[in-house]
Amino acid sequence: MPPMRRKGDLPEKPCAVCGRPFAWRKKWAKVWDEVRYCSDACRAKRGDDIGRARRGGAKGEAGESDAVPERQRHGRLR
């Protein structure tokens, strides 16, 4: 049986979204070079940033056009 390793001895890399370091996990052994995000939340956040760029800016900016009418968005007319 191989000797135990301490978590401090495992390789680390920074998250592409938040920049925090995260350590190697056994489930990532075969794809460690492809792992870029520390969590599902950071992976989802990166997807939001790409979507905003395609729509032309951050959510809530003036002049933003929504495809969903007011009535469908809020369930009633305001």
N, C-alpha and C positions, 0 to 999 in steps of 0.2 A: 504494500500500500504506500502511495507517495506521501511525503511529509506534508503536514498542514501548513498553509500559508496564512499570514496575517493580512487583514484587509489593507493595511498600510503598505504592504509589499506588492499589491496588485497594480497594474497599469491604470493610469487615469488620463482623461482628456476633457477639455472644456465643452460645455453644451453650446451648440450653434445659435441658440436663441437667447438664453439668459446668461451664458458665460460661466456658470458655476461648474466646478470640476465634478465629474462623476467617475466611479470606479468600474472596472471590468466585472462582468457577471458571467457565470458559467453558461447561461443560456445564450450569451452573445459570443461564445468561443469561436464559432465558425465564421461569424460576420462582424467581428470587432472593428475591422477597417471601415465598414459601411455605417456603423452606428454613429449618429450625429447629435441626438437629443437625449437629455437626461430623463425625460418623462413623457407620458402621453400628452400631458397638458402643454408642454413646450412644443411638441410636434403639432398639436392642433393650433397653437398660437402662431406658428410659422405659416400654416395654411391660411389663417385669417389675414396675415399681412400680405400674402400674394393676392388674395381675393380683393383686398382694398386697393391694391395697386392697379389691378385690372379695371376696377370700377372708377378709378380716377381720384383716389384720395381716401382719407380716413373717414370712418362712419360719423355722421353727424355734421359734416361740413355743409356750409350754405350752398344751395343750388343742387343738392343731391336729389336725384330722381329715383323713386322707388317704382318697381314694377307692380307691387301689390297696392291696390286701391285702399284708401282710408277705411272704407267700410269693412273690408276683409281683415285688415290689420288689427282693428280694435273691436270688431264684432258689432259695432254700432256706428252710426254717423255722428260726428261731433259738430 
